[in-house]
Amino acid sequence: MASFNKIIIVGYLGRDPELQYTPQGTAVCKFTVATTEKRRDKAGEQVDVTTWFRVSAWGKLAETANQYLSRGRQVYLEGRLRQEEYTDRDGNRRTSLEVNASELHFIGARGEDTPSAGAPSVAAPARPARTPREAEPEAIPHDEDIPF
């Protein structure tokens, strides 16, 4: 039986995208996305739990992401997830969640610091966008903010 690896993330960019090109001329755009959910701690208090993802987009998707995305912008993305292990500066073993994006949809409130209403959704392969309800780019997403 075949296996399948797909993740869907609705989150906020933690930093501006960085666009680079491979020696063969292929565009690669890297950025981080954070998701936040509310949970109860052992004392019963509600706390926010944030998960960070490193995202890579390739080709035309990378160039479009670099053009339209910026820190604080909300994005819907789909891709393949992998967990990477590394050693930090202090010698501690760490893990990071890395996503190879295959589809991006720019969502969130439209304003002076966001692209115009004509900003495209980019997918590889192309298909109709599923658009979660709009929210302020500065807002932290919570379970009740995600309509699916």
C-alpha positions in Angstrom: 0.0 0.0 0.0 1.2 3.5 -0.8 1.9 6.1 1.9 0.8 9.7 2.0 2.3 12.8 3.7 0.3 16.1 3.6 -0.1 18.9 6.1 -2.4 21.9 6.0 -1.4 25.0 8.0 -3.2 28.3 8.6 -0.8 30.6 10.4 1.1 33.8 10.5 4.6 34.5 9.1 7.2 35.0 11.8 9.7 36.7 9.5 9.9 38.1 6.0 10.5 35.5 3.2 14.1 35.0 2.0 14.4 34.2 -1.7 17.5 32.5 -3.1 18.4 30.6 -6.3 20.1 27.3 -6.7 23.1 27.1 -9.1 20.7 25.7 -11.7 18.5 28.8 -11.4 15.6 27.4 -9.4 14.0 29.8 -7.0 13.8 28.8 -3.3 11.9 30.9 -0.8 12.2 30.2 3.0 10.1 31.6 5.8 8.6 30.6 9.1 4.9 30.2 10.0 3.4 30.0 13.5 0.2 28.5 14.7 -1.3 29.1 18.1 -4.0 27.2 20.0 -5.5 27.6 23.4 -5.1 24.7 25.9 -5.6 24.3 29.7 -2.5 23.7 31.8 -2.4 21.5 34.9 -3.8 24.3 37.0 -6.8 24.7 34.7 -5.6 28.0 33.3 -6.0 28.7 29.6 -2.6 29.1 27.9 -1.5 29.7 24.3 0.6 27.0 22.8 2.5 28.1 19.7 4.0 25.7 17.1 6.6 27.0 14.6 7.1 25.6 11.1 10.0 26.2 8.7 8.6 26.5 5.2 10.3 26.1 1.8 8.7 26.9 -1.5 10.2 26.2 -4.9 10.0 27.6 -8.4 7.2 30.0 -9.4 5.6 29.4 -6.0 8.8 30.7 -4.3 8.9 33.8 -6.4 5.2 34.6 -5.7 5.6 34.0 -2.0 8.5 36.3 -1.9 6.6 39.0 -3.7 3.4 38.9 -1.7 4.2 37.6 1.8 5.7 39.5 4.7 6.1 39.2 8.5 2.8 39.0 10.3 0.8 38.1 7.1 -1.7 35.2 7.5 -1.3 32.3 5.0 -3.0 29.0 4.2 -0.5 26.5 3.0 -0.3 22.8 2.1 2.7 20.7 1.7 4.8 17.7 2.9 5.9 17.6 6.5 9.2 16.3 7.8 10.9 16.5 11.2 14.6 17.5 11.2 17.0 17.0 14.1 20.0 19.3 14.7 22.4 20.4 17.5 22.0 24.0 18.7 24.8 26.4 19.7 24.8 25.0 23.2 25.2 21.4 22.1 21.6 20.4 22.8 19.7 18.1 20.4 16.7 19.9 18.9 14.0 19.1 16.3 12.3 21.4 13.9 9.2 20.9 11.8 9.9 21.6 8.1 7.3 21.9 5.4 7.9 21.7 1.6 5.0 23.9 0.4 3.0 22.8 -2.6 0.2 25.3 -2.4 -0.2 28.8 -0.9 -3.3 31.0 -0.4 -2.8 34.5 1.0 -5.6 35.2 3.5 -6.3 37.7 6.3 -7.4 41.3 6.4 -6.6 43.6 3.4 -4.9 46.8 4.5 -2.1 49.2 3.6 0.6 46.6 4.6 -0.9 43.7 2.7 -1.1 43.0 -1.1 -4.0 44.4 -3.1 -7.2 42.5 -3.6 -5.7 41.2 -6.8 -3.0 39.2 -5.0 -3.1 35.7 -6.4 -3.4 32.4 -4.6 -0.7 30.1 -5.9 -0.9 26.3 -6.1 1.0 23.5 -7.7 -1.2 22.0 -9.1 -3.8 24.8 -9.4 -7.2 24.2 -7.9 -9.9 26.4 -6.3 -8.9 28.0 -3.0 -10.6 27.1 0.3 -10.5 30.5 2.1 -10.8 30.6 5.9 -12.7 33.6 7.2 -10.6 36.8 7.3 -8.9 38.0 10.5 -6.6 40.8 11.4 -2.9 40.0 10.5 -1.8 40.9 14.1 -4.3 38.5 15.7 -3.1 35.2 17.0 -5.1 32.3 15.5 -7.1 30.1 17.9 -9.1 27.0 17.4 -12.3 29.0 17.1 -10.8 31.1 14.3 -10.3 28.2 12.0 -13.6 27.3 10.2 -12.7 23.7 9.4 
